[in-house]
């Protein structure tokens, strides 16, 4: 395996870990970076499979809390409703992701200008939402009504379009539906677990016949890098958004999306 490809996989893994849980679109960043680097993965599987590193980062950071939930699940009504709420929120993405998988991977993933446009539009939305005097009805992630969870899940489906951002869509949806900024980010973390695990499993099944042993070092490199960086991001994000909000990420999206459009115009 060429050293350059391993180096590119390392860079893209770091980018995945850095952006997966920020509302800036990790997939959009990776696809754009891969486009300009000339990085080609088998079946576009690398971009999805390295998300397992980010999933494990969430499991690591929340391990004690998840274990407590597992212990309480058989007998605690609040825990049962919270787990049900996460599953209800996951359902729309599971259905649409399964039905539209091939279109997403072969058309939307191959359209870098669309990614840039969605980065810019999402940045504008974040800046507007961050300034709106939204009513905060929920400050505890375990006490959300099922209807609210389902609404967040529907909005998450917008993230099927690369450049939109799964975390961005769920956070914006959560804020509009009455969650405060910290709770919105935390619900996005929990919803990421089944959503990303489902995407990982579906992509692995879809690409099992075309992946080879030569792909493993690249995927493993991206996976480890994503895990390490995502742990750092998850540990620090809640404290940041509680104090500063999401405006920084809106400007980040505008800059990356705008620079991407300029680069595509100049270099193609």
C-alpha angles and dihedrals in degrees: 000000000000115000089229091060092049089049090050091049089052091050093047091047090054089048091051093051092046097049107029096090097031117088092246103093115258091200091052092051093047095047092048093046090046091050094054093040091050089237113164121185125192108269090344084281097136092066091057103032096056087061086081086076090058091047090054089049090059091046090050096049093043097036096117093046093045091050090051090050091050091052093046097042098090094053111018116087095199092054091047092052092046093053090046089050091054091050091048090051091048095051100079093051091046092055098041094040091054094047096043100035097113094045091049094049099041101036114018095038089053097054109085094173090058089052092053092048091050091049090054095044091047090050091054091049092051092050092049095045092047090058098043117105093235120183111246111215100158128050099158118071092208095059103060119130115244091242090058091049091051091049091053089049092053091051090048088064089073085073089073082086105077112238093037096089125226093226091043093053094046093046094049091045091049093050092049090050094053109271119135118240098264094045091048091056092045093050088050089055093053094043089051091066100068094028096054093037089053092049090048093050094046093048092047091053093045093050101034093106096052103039114097138190089264089065094056099077091051094047092044091052093051091044095055093044092049092050096051096046094042091056089058093047095048092049093054106032101078093053091048098050092044089062105026108025124211105299093105090059091049091056090044090057093048092052096046094043093047093046090048093054091049091049092048090050093049102036105014 
